[in-house]
Structures are given as C-alpha cells and as structure tokens.
Amino acid sequence: MPITMWSAPAFTGSPSPPRASWMMFINLFPVGLLQLNQILATSYWQGRQPEFFMQPMVRLFEWLRLPGDMLFIAGILPVVYLALRMFINRNRKGQVEAKGAPQKV
C-alpha cells in the first residue's frame, strides 16, 4: 500500500479524513437539515437565533461529535510530544561550537 499524505501518520499527526467525515455526517449535515427546516417553517432569523442551538436535538448532535474530536486529540498528542522533545533537546549555536572547539589553557 503506497503511503499518501492521508496515511502517513508522521505527516498528518492524525487521521484527518475520518475525523472530517465524522464531523460532517454526524454534526454538520443533521444540524444543517434541522436548521433548514426551522428556516423554511419560520424565517431565516429564527434559524440563526441562539435558542435554535439550545434545542435538545441540536445539543445531542453536538455531543455526538465528541468521538471525532477525540480521534483528532489522540492523533495530535504524538505531534505535541515530538515538538516538545525537539524544543527541549535543540542545539544552540554557542553550545555546538563550544563542544567542538579546543579548550584554552
């Protein structure tokens, strides 16, 4: 199997397409349909009010998004670990020259 941009964990840090598709089909699409239904039944402004987003069904779809977010968080942790490790173990210019330079007596 060839390594692509989406399958190389060192490049992406997380499997982004599964998270994106989870977010689209579990959260954005169903909430968008509910919002469209609200807009067509009442008005555009009623579908954009904060009260719409406090409805129990919309809140349920927001919570169903959690597994996709957890997938992203689990994928980004190795990237954060590597970045911190590189930051802590970075070579400073003065230290590198001091190691290779002869000592003065």
A tleap script that builds the chain and sets N, CA, C and O, in Angstrom:
source leaprc.protein.ff14SB
mol = sequence {
  NMET PRO ILE THR MET TRP SER ALA PRO ALA
  PHE THR GLY SER PRO SER PRO PRO ARG ALA
  SER TRP MET MET PHE ILE ASN LEU PHE PRO
  VAL GLY LEU LEU GLN LEU ASN GLN ILE LEU
  ALA THR SER TYR TRP GLN GLY ARG GLN PRO
  GLU PHE PHE MET GLN PRO MET VAL ARG LEU
  PHE GLU TRP LEU ARG LEU PRO GLY ASP MET
  LEU PHE ILE ALA GLY ILE LEU PRO VAL VAL
  TYR LEU ALA LEU ARG MET PHE ILE ASN ARG
  ASN ARG LYS GLY GLN VAL GLU ALA LYS GLY
  ALA PRO GLN LYS CVAL
}
set mol.1.N position { 0.838 -1.178 0.000 }
set mol.1.CA position { 0.000 0.000 0.000 }
set mol.1.C position { 0.886 1.244 0.000 }
set mol.1.O position { 1.714 1.406 0.896 }
set mol.2.N position { 0.727 2.113 -0.977 }
set mol.2.CA position { 1.573 3.305 -1.024 }
set mol.2.C position { 1.194 4.284 0.086 }
set mol.2.O position { 0.030 4.418 0.463 }
set mol.3.N position { 2.224 4.962 0.593 }
set mol.3.CA position { 1.984 5.956 1.637 }
set mol.3.C position { 1.588 7.257 0.963 }
set mol.3.O position { 2.325 7.799 0.139 }
set mol.4.N position { 0.428 7.740 1.321 }
set mol.4.CA position { -0.051 9.008 0.781 }
set mol.4.C position { -0.034 10.047 1.891 }
set mol.4.O position { 0.325 9.755 3.032 }
set mol.5.N position { -0.427 11.258 1.539 }
set mol.5.CA position { -0.456 12.324 2.525 }
set mol.5.C position { -1.422 11.983 3.653 }
set mol.5.O position { -1.176 12.360 4.798 }
set mol.6.N position { -2.505 11.284 3.361 }
set mol.6.CA position { -3.511 10.983 4.378 }
set mol.6.C position { -3.124 9.787 5.234 }
set mol.6.O position { -3.617 9.656 6.354 }
set mol.7.N position { -2.260 8.917 4.743 }
set mol.7.CA position { -1.949 7.723 5.508 }
set mol.7.C position { -0.622 7.816 6.249 }
set mol.7.O position { -0.307 6.925 7.039 }
set mol.8.N position { 0.151 8.844 6.026 }
set mol.8.CA position { 1.432 8.988 6.706 }
set mol.8.C position { 1.209 9.650 8.060 }
set mol.8.O position { 0.994 10.860 8.124 }
set mol.9.N position { 1.258 8.870 9.156 }
set mol.9.CA position { 0.981 9.465 10.457 }
set mol.9.C position { 2.002 10.512 10.877 }
set mol.9.O position { 1.672 11.428 11.630 }
set mol.10.N position { 3.244 10.388 10.399 }
set mol.10.CA position { 4.252 11.380 10.766 }
set mol.10.C position { 3.948 12.723 10.116 }
set mol.10.O position { 4.328 13.768 10.643 }
set mol.11.N position { 3.259 12.701 8.962 }
set mol.11.CA position { 2.956 13.948 8.265 }
set mol.11.C position { 1.713 14.612 8.830 }
set mol.11.O position { 1.710 15.815 9.090 }
set mol.12.N position { 0.669 13.841 9.019 }
set mol.12.CA position { -0.600 14.441 9.420 }
set mol.12.C position { -0.780 14.511 10.919 }
set mol.12.O position { -1.412 15.442 11.418 }
set mol.13.N position { -0.240 13.550 11.651 }
set mol.13.CA position { -0.424 13.555 13.091 }
set mol.13.C position { -1.727 12.928 13.515 }
set mol.13.O position { -1.838 12.431 14.636 }
set mol.14.N position { -2.704 12.939 12.656 }
set mol.14.CA position { -3.979 12.304 12.962 }
set mol.14.C position { -4.651 11.911 11.659 }
set mol.14.O position { -4.395 12.513 10.616 }
set mol.15.N position { -5.490 10.926 11.717 }
set mol.15.CA position { -6.233 10.563 10.513 }
set mol.15.C position { -7.329 11.579 10.251 }
set mol.15.O position { -8.465 11.394 10.686 }
set mol.16.N position { -7.001 12.644 9.548 }
set mol.16.CA position { -7.924 13.752 9.351 }
set mol.16.C position { -9.192 13.401 8.578 }
set mol.16.O position { -10.270 13.830 8.989 }
set mol.17.N position { -9.126 12.649 7.490 }
set mol.17.CA position { -10.372 12.375 6.767 }
set mol.17.C position { -11.435 11.669 7.603 }
set mol.17.O position { -12.605 12.032 7.481 }
set mol.18.N position { -11.106 10.672 8.454 }
set mol.18.CA position { -12.181 10.104 9.275 }
set mol.18.C position { -12.784 11.121 10.236 }
set mol.18.O position { -13.993 11.110 10.463 }
set mol.19.N position { -11.968 11.989 10.797 }
set mol.19.CA position { -12.498 12.991 11.710 }
set mol.19.C position { -13.387 13.966 10.960 }
set mol.19.O position { -14.458 14.334 11.444 }
set mol.20.N position { -12.951 14.387 9.778 }
set mol.20.CA position { -13.735 15.338 8.998 }
set mol.20.C position { -15.056 14.723 8.560 }
set mol.20.O position { -16.095 15.380 8.619 }
set mol.21.N position { -15.027 13.479 8.124 }
set mol.21.CA position { -16.271 12.853 7.694 }
set mol.21.C position { -17.190 12.620 8.889 }
set mol.21.O position { -18.408 12.751 8.764 }
set mol.22.N position { -16.625 12.277 10.045 }
set mol.22.CA position { -17.445 12.113 11.244 }
set mol.22.C position { -18.134 13.436 11.579 }
set mol.22.O position { -19.330 13.462 11.869 }
set mol.23.N position { -17.376 14.530 11.539 }
set mol.23.CA position { -17.932 15.829 11.860 }
set mol.23.C position { -19.027 16.220 10.857 }
set mol.23.O position { -20.060 16.769 11.238 }
set mol.24.N position { -18.788 15.930 9.571 }
set mol.24.CA position { -19.754 16.303 8.552 }
set mol.24.C position { -21.057 15.532 8.673 }
set mol.24.O position { -22.136 16.124 8.663 }
set mol.25.N position { -20.963 14.214 8.788 }
set mol.25.CA position { -22.157 13.389 8.722 }
set mol.25.C position { -22.848 13.210 10.066 }
set mol.25.O position { -24.024 12.849 10.099 }
set mol.26.N position { -22.163 13.448 11.161 }
set mol.26.CA position { -22.782 13.292 12.473 }
set mol.26.C position { -23.209 14.638 13.049 }
set mol.26.O position { -24.146 14.685 13.846 }
set mol.27.N position { -22.554 15.726 12.671 }
set mol.27.CA position { -22.882 17.014 13.277 }
set mol.27.C position { -23.387 18.025 12.260 }
set mol.27.O position { -24.523 18.489 12.369 }
set mol.28.N position { -22.575 18.374 11.281 }
set mol.28.CA position { -22.915 19.491 10.404 }
set mol.28.C position { -24.129 19.215 9.518 }
set mol.28.O position { -25.014 20.062 9.400 }
set mol.29.N position { -24.175 18.054 8.905 }
set mol.29.CA position { -25.282 17.755 7.995 }
set mol.29.C position { -26.618 17.649 8.726 }
set mol.29.O position { -27.578 18.289 8.298 }
set mol.30.N position { -26.730 16.864 9.820 }
set mol.30.CA position { -28.025 16.792 10.505 }
set mol.30.C position { -28.467 18.127 11.113 }
set mol.30.O position { -29.644 18.482 11.038 }
set mol.31.N position { -27.537 18.861 11.711 }
set mol.31.CA position { -27.903 20.156 12.286 }
set mol.31.C position { -28.276 21.124 11.172 }
set mol.31.O position { -29.173 21.949 11.345 }
set mol.32.N position { -27.609 21.035 10.048 }
set mol.32.CA position { -27.964 21.875 8.904 }
set mol.32.C position { -29.365 21.586 8.391 }
set mol.32.O position { -30.101 22.499 8.018 }
set mol.33.N position { -29.729 20.309 8.376 }
set mol.33.CA position { -31.097 19.965 7.957 }
set mol.33.C position { -32.130 20.480 8.961 }
set mol.33.O position { -33.178 20.992 8.567 }
set mol.34.N position { -31.840 20.347 10.246 }
set mol.34.CA position { -32.746 20.895 11.264 }
set mol.34.C position { -32.866 22.410 11.131 }
set mol.34.O position { -33.951 22.976 11.271 }
set mol.35.N position { -31.745 23.047 10.862 }
set mol.35.CA position { -31.746 24.500 10.710 }
set mol.35.C position { -32.515 24.908 9.454 }
set mol.35.O position { -33.262 25.886 9.480 }
set mol.36.N position { -32.342 24.177 8.365 }
set mol.36.CA position { -33.086 24.470 7.144 }
set mol.36.C position { -34.579 24.305 7.377 }
set mol.36.O position { -35.376 25.120 6.912 }
set mol.37.N position { -34.959 23.261 8.091 }
set mol.37.CA position { -36.363 23.043 8.409 }
set mol.37.C position { -36.918 24.213 9.224 }
set mol.37.O position { -38.025 24.686 8.966 }
set mol.38.N position { -36.149 24.674 10.202 }
set mol.38.CA position { -36.572 25.814 11.019 }
set mol.38.C position { -36.698 27.074 10.175 }
set mol.38.O position { -37.642 27.845 10.346 }
set mol.39.N position { -35.765 27.285 9.277 }
set mol.39.CA position { -35.787 28.483 8.426 }
set mol.39.C position { -36.984 28.458 7.493 }
set mol.39.O position { -37.655 29.475 7.319 }
set mol.40.N position { -37.262 27.302 6.889 }
set mol.40.CA position { -38.392 27.213 5.971 }
set mol.40.C position { -39.729 27.308 6.699 }
set mol.40.O position { -40.706 27.801 6.136 }
set mol.41.N position { -39.780 26.841 7.947 }
set mol.41.CA position { -41.023 26.893 8.708 }
set mol.41.C position { -41.299 28.290 9.259 }
set mol.41.O position { -42.456 28.706 9.326 }
set mol.42.N position { -40.262 29.015 9.653 }
set mol.42.CA position { -40.473 30.337 10.261 }
set mol.42.C position { -39.802 31.414 9.417 }
set mol.42.O position { -40.405 31.948 8.487 }
set mol.43.N position { -38.561 31.727 9.742 }
set mol.43.CA position { -37.814 32.731 8.982 }
set mol.43.C position { -36.320 32.456 9.140 }
set mol.43.O position { -35.896 31.660 9.977 }
set mol.44.N position { -35.551 33.130 8.320 }
set mol.44.CA position { -34.098 32.945 8.367 }
set mol.44.C position { -33.556 33.305 9.735 }
set mol.44.O position { -32.700 32.607 10.278 }
set mol.45.N position { -34.060 34.401 10.293 }
set mol.45.CA position { -33.521 34.878 11.561 }
set mol.45.C position { -33.870 33.945 12.717 }
set mol.45.O position { -33.114 33.855 13.684 }
set mol.46.N position { -34.990 33.257 12.632 }
set mol.46.CA position { -35.338 32.298 13.681 }
set mol.46.C position { -34.375 31.110 13.673 }
set mol.46.O position { -34.071 30.547 14.724 }
set mol.47.N position { -33.902 30.735 12.498 }
set mol.47.CA position { -32.960 29.624 12.398 }
set mol.47.C position { -31.551 29.980 12.836 }
set mol.47.O position { -30.723 29.094 13.046 }
set mol.48.N position { -31.271 31.278 12.977 }
set mol.48.CA position { -29.939 31.723 13.386 }
set mol.48.C position { -29.894 32.166 14.841 }
set mol.48.O position { -28.829 32.534 15.336 }
set mol.49.N position { -31.007 32.138 15.524 }
set mol.49.CA position { -31.064 32.576 16.920 }
set mol.49.C position { -30.376 31.570 17.839 }
set mol.49.O position { -30.359 30.378 17.532 }
set mol.50.N position { -29.807 32.024 18.962 }
set mol.50.CA position { -29.189 31.098 19.926 }
set mol.50.C position { -30.182 30.074 20.483 }
set mol.50.O position { -29.784 28.972 20.863 }
set mol.51.N position { -31.451 30.424 20.534 }
set mol.51.CA position { -32.456 29.484 21.037 }
set mol.51.C position { -32.533 28.227 20.167 }
set mol.51.O position { -32.823 27.139 20.664 }
set mol.52.N position { -32.272 28.384 18.870 }
set mol.52.CA position { -32.285 27.208 17.989 }
set mol.52.C position { -31.191 26.227 18.408 }
set mol.52.O position { -31.416 25.017 18.434 }
set mol.53.N position { -30.028 26.740 18.731 }
set mol.53.CA position { -28.898 25.879 19.071 }
set mol.53.C position { -29.012 25.296 20.482 }
set mol.53.O position { -28.212 24.439 20.857 }
set mol.54.N position { -29.981 25.741 21.258 }
set mol.54.CA position { -30.214 25.182 22.590 }
set mol.54.C position { -31.284 24.086 22.582 }
set mol.54.O position { -31.604 23.532 23.633 }
set mol.55.N position { -31.832 23.771 21.422 }
set mol.55.CA position { -32.832 22.704 21.341 }
set mol.55.C position { -32.174 21.366 21.678 }
set mol.55.O position { -31.002 21.157 21.362 }
set mol.56.N position { -32.918 20.459 22.315 }
set mol.56.CA position { -32.328 19.177 22.723 }
set mol.56.C position { -31.733 18.364 21.569 }
set mol.56.O position { -30.678 17.751 21.733 }
set mol.57.N position { -32.387 18.350 20.417 }
set mol.57.CA position { -31.876 17.561 19.283 }
set mol.57.C position { -30.552 18.131 18.767 }
set mol.57.O position { -29.637 17.377 18.435 }
set mol.58.N position { -30.453 19.445 18.702 }
set mol.58.CA position { -29.204 20.075 18.243 }
set mol.58.C position { -28.089 19.809 19.246 }
set mol.58.O position { -26.957 19.522 18.856 }
set mol.59.N position { -28.403 19.902 20.536 }
set mol.59.CA position { -27.401 19.617 21.564 }
set mol.59.C position { -26.932 18.169 21.490 }
set mol.59.O position { -25.754 17.883 21.705 }
set mol.60.N position { -27.861 17.248 21.182 }
set mol.60.CA position { -27.492 15.840 21.038 }
set mol.60.C position { -26.494 15.653 19.900 }
set mol.60.O position { -25.512 14.928 20.055 }
set mol.61.N position { -26.733 16.297 18.761 }
set mol.61.CA position { -25.807 16.179 17.634 }
set mol.61.C position { -24.448 16.808 17.956 }
set mol.61.O position { -23.420 16.344 17.462 }
set mol.62.N position { -24.435 17.842 18.765 }
set mol.62.CA position { -23.155 18.423 19.175 }
set mol.62.C position { -22.368 17.434 20.033 }
set mol.62.O position { -21.148 17.336 19.903 }
set mol.63.N position { -23.056 16.703 20.905 }
set mol.63.CA position { -22.368 15.715 21.741 }
set mol.63.C position { -21.949 14.497 20.928 }
set mol.63.O position { -20.956 13.853 21.266 }
set mol.64.N position { -22.672 14.165 19.874 }
set mol.64.CA position { -22.289 13.034 19.038 }
set mol.64.C position { -21.004 13.317 18.255 }
set mol.64.O position { -20.382 12.397 17.724 }
set mol.65.N position { -20.623 14.553 18.189 }
set mol.65.CA position { -19.388 14.938 17.508 }
set mol.65.C position { -18.155 14.576 18.335 }
set mol.65.O position { -17.046 14.544 17.800 }
set mol.66.N position { -18.327 14.307 19.612 }
set mol.66.CA position { -17.217 14.051 20.526 }
set mol.66.C position { -16.271 12.932 20.073 }
set mol.66.O position { -15.060 13.129 20.167 }
set mol.67.N position { -16.736 11.767 19.587 }
set mol.67.CA position { -15.774 10.739 19.154 }
set mol.67.C position { -14.837 11.211 18.043 }
set mol.67.O position { -13.660 10.850 18.040 }
set mol.68.N position { -15.331 11.998 17.116 }
set mol.68.CA position { -14.459 12.538 16.076 }
set mol.68.C position { -13.431 13.501 16.628 }
set mol.68.O position { -12.287 13.521 16.174 }
set mol.69.N position { -13.831 14.300 17.604 }
set mol.69.CA position { -12.887 15.216 18.248 }
set mol.69.C position { -11.848 14.452 19.056 }
set mol.69.O position { -10.680 14.839 19.094 }
set mol.70.N position { -12.266 13.373 19.700 }
set mol.70.CA position { -11.318 12.556 20.460 }
set mol.70.C position { -10.300 11.901 19.527 }
set mol.70.O position { -9.136 11.740 19.894 }
set mol.71.N position { -10.731 11.524 18.330 }
set mol.71.CA position { -9.824 10.962 17.337 }
set mol.71.C position { -8.760 11.991 16.959 }
set mol.71.O position { -7.585 11.652 16.818 }
set mol.72.N position { -9.172 13.233 16.799 }
set mol.72.CA position { -8.223 14.297 16.481 }
set mol.72.C position { -7.257 14.529 17.648 }
set mol.72.O position { -6.050 14.655 17.437 }
set mol.73.N position { -7.779 14.586 18.869 }
set mol.73.CA position { -6.938 14.823 20.040 }
set mol.73.C position { -5.919 13.694 20.199 }
set mol.73.O position { -4.745 13.945 20.467 }
set mol.74.N position { -6.372 12.457 20.034 }
set mol.74.CA position { -5.457 11.318 20.158 }
set mol.74.C position { -4.386 11.355 19.076 }
set mol.74.O position { -3.256 10.927 19.315 }
set mol.75.N position { -4.718 11.854 17.903 }
set mol.75.CA position { -3.751 11.930 16.816 }
set mol.75.C position { -2.763 13.070 16.970 }
set mol.75.O position { -1.636 12.980 16.483 }
set mol.76.N position { -3.165 14.142 17.641 }
set mol.76.CA position { -2.280 15.295 17.760 }
set mol.76.C position { -1.318 15.160 18.932 }
set mol.76.O position { -0.295 15.845 18.960 }
set mol.77.N position { -1.612 14.303 19.893 }
set mol.77.CA position { -0.728 14.141 21.053 }
set mol.77.C position { 0.694 13.721 20.675 }
set mol.77.O position { 1.639 14.278 21.233 }
set mol.78.N position { 0.900 12.764 19.754 }
set mol.78.CA position { 2.279 12.452 19.363 }
set mol.78.C position { 3.003 13.635 18.719 }
set mol.78.O position { 4.211 13.792 18.896 }
set mol.79.N position { 2.286 14.450 17.987 }
set mol.79.CA position { 2.903 15.615 17.359 }
set mol.79.C position { 3.355 16.612 18.428 }
set mol.79.O position { 4.451 17.165 18.341 }
set mol.80.N position { 2.515 16.835 19.424 }
set mol.80.CA position { 2.878 17.734 20.524 }
set mol.80.C position { 4.079 17.178 21.287 }
set mol.80.O position { 4.991 17.924 21.643 }
set mol.81.N position { 4.078 15.863 21.538 }
set mol.81.CA position { 5.201 15.233 22.234 }
set mol.81.C position { 6.503 15.433 21.457 }
set mol.81.O position { 7.518 15.806 22.045 }
set mol.82.N position { 6.487 15.193 20.156 }
set mol.82.CA position { 7.701 15.357 19.347 }
set mol.82.C position { 8.156 16.809 19.304 }
set mol.82.O position { 9.355 17.085 19.355 }
set mol.83.N position { 7.209 17.741 19.211 }
set mol.83.CA position { 7.578 19.153 19.194 }
set mol.83.C position { 8.221 19.568 20.505 }
set mol.83.O position { 9.222 20.286 20.504 }
set mol.84.N position { 7.662 19.128 21.621 }
set mol.84.CA position { 8.262 19.451 22.924 }
set mol.84.C position { 9.634 18.817 23.081 }
set mol.84.O position { 10.556 19.443 23.604 }
set mol.85.N position { 9.771 17.573 22.628 }
set mol.85.CA position { 11.071 16.901 22.725 }
set mol.85.C position { 12.132 17.607 21.887 }
set mol.85.O position { 13.272 17.759 22.325 }
set mol.86.N position { 11.759 18.038 20.685 }
set mol.86.CA position { 12.717 18.774 19.849 }
set mol.86.C position { 13.057 20.124 20.462 }
set mol.86.O position { 14.201 20.571 20.378 }
set mol.87.N position { 12.068 20.782 21.083 }
set mol.87.CA position { 12.331 22.077 21.699 }
set mol.87.C position { 13.286 21.936 22.880 }
set mol.87.O position { 14.203 22.741 23.038 }
set mol.88.N position { 13.075 20.927 23.698 }
set mol.88.CA position { 13.927 20.720 24.869 }
set mol.88.C position { 15.341 20.317 24.468 }
set mol.88.O position { 16.301 20.758 25.099 }
set mol.89.N position { 15.492 19.495 23.441 }
set mol.89.CA position { 16.801 18.975 23.027 }
set mol.89.C position { 17.423 19.748 21.869 }
set mol.89.O position { 18.319 19.236 21.198 }
set mol.90.N position { 16.971 20.949 21.630 }
set mol.90.CA position { 17.508 21.712 20.496 }
set mol.90.C position { 18.956 22.113 20.774 }
set mol.90.O position { 19.347 22.284 21.929 }
set mol.91.N position { 19.741 22.259 19.721 }
set mol.91.CA position { 21.139 22.676 19.844 }
set mol.91.C position { 21.217 24.184 19.693 }
set mol.91.O position { 20.665 24.766 18.759 }
set mol.92.N position { 21.888 24.778 20.599 }
set mol.92.CA position { 22.096 26.218 20.491 }
set mol.92.C position { 23.450 26.442 19.837 }
set mol.92.O position { 24.368 25.640 20.008 }
set mol.93.N position { 23.572 27.517 19.098 }
set mol.93.CA position { 24.782 27.774 18.336 }
set mol.93.C position { 26.017 27.826 19.232 }
set mol.93.O position { 27.052 27.259 18.882 }
set mol.94.N position { 25.928 28.479 20.351 }
set mol.94.CA position { 27.071 28.591 21.252 }
set mol.94.C position { 27.469 27.253 21.852 }
set mol.94.O position { 28.660 27.002 22.036 }
set mol.95.N position { 26.538 26.407 22.155 }
set mol.95.CA position { 26.832 25.114 22.742 }
set mol.95.C position { 27.489 24.186 21.730 }
set mol.95.O position { 28.386 23.424 22.089 }
set mol.96.N position { 27.063 24.235 20.490 }
set mol.96.CA position { 27.635 23.364 19.460 }
set mol.96.C position { 29.080 23.746 19.198 }
set mol.96.O position { 29.935 22.869 19.073 }
set mol.97.N position { 29.371 25.045 19.112 }
set mol.97.CA position { 30.740 25.488 18.877 }
set mol.97.C position { 31.627 25.174 20.081 }
set mol.97.O position { 32.800 24.842 19.910 }
set mol.98.N position { 31.091 25.272 21.281 }
set mol.98.CA position { 31.884 25.014 22.481 }
set mol.98.C position { 32.272 23.544 22.571 }
set mol.98.O position { 33.347 23.234 23.084 }
set mol.99.N position { 31.446 22.643 22.098 }
set mol.99.CA position { 31.755 21.221 22.160 }
set mol.99.C position { 32.897 20.863 21.207 }
set mol.99.O position { 33.741 20.031 21.544 }
set mol.100.N position { 32.935 21.474 20.036 }
set mol.100.CA position { 33.946 21.120 19.052 }
set mol.100.C position { 35.214 21.946 19.138 }
set mol.100.O position { 36.226 21.562 18.550 }
set mol.101.N position { 35.200 23.049 19.838 }
set mol.101.CA position { 36.352 23.940 19.902 }
set mol.101.C position { 37.377 23.433 20.922 }
set mol.101.O position { 37.001 22.870 21.950 }
set mol.102.N position { 38.644 23.627 20.645 }
set mol.102.CA position { 39.658 23.226 21.633 }
set mol.102.C position { 39.577 24.146 22.858 }
set mol.102.O position { 39.258 25.330 22.753 }
set mol.103.N position { 39.872 23.565 24.002 }
set mol.103.CA position { 39.807 24.335 25.241 }
set mol.103.C position { 41.096 25.138 25.418 }
set mol.103.O position { 42.188 24.659 25.110 }
set mol.104.N position { 40.954 26.341 25.908 }
set mol.104.CA position { 42.114 27.199 26.170 }
set mol.104.C position { 42.657 26.895 27.550 }
set mol.104.O position { 41.900 26.703 28.502 }
set mol.105.N position { 43.982 26.854 27.650 }
set mol.105.CA position { 44.621 26.562 28.934 }
set mol.105.C position { 45.160 27.807 29.543 }
set mol.105.O position { 45.736 27.763 30.630 }
savepdb mol mol.pdb
quit
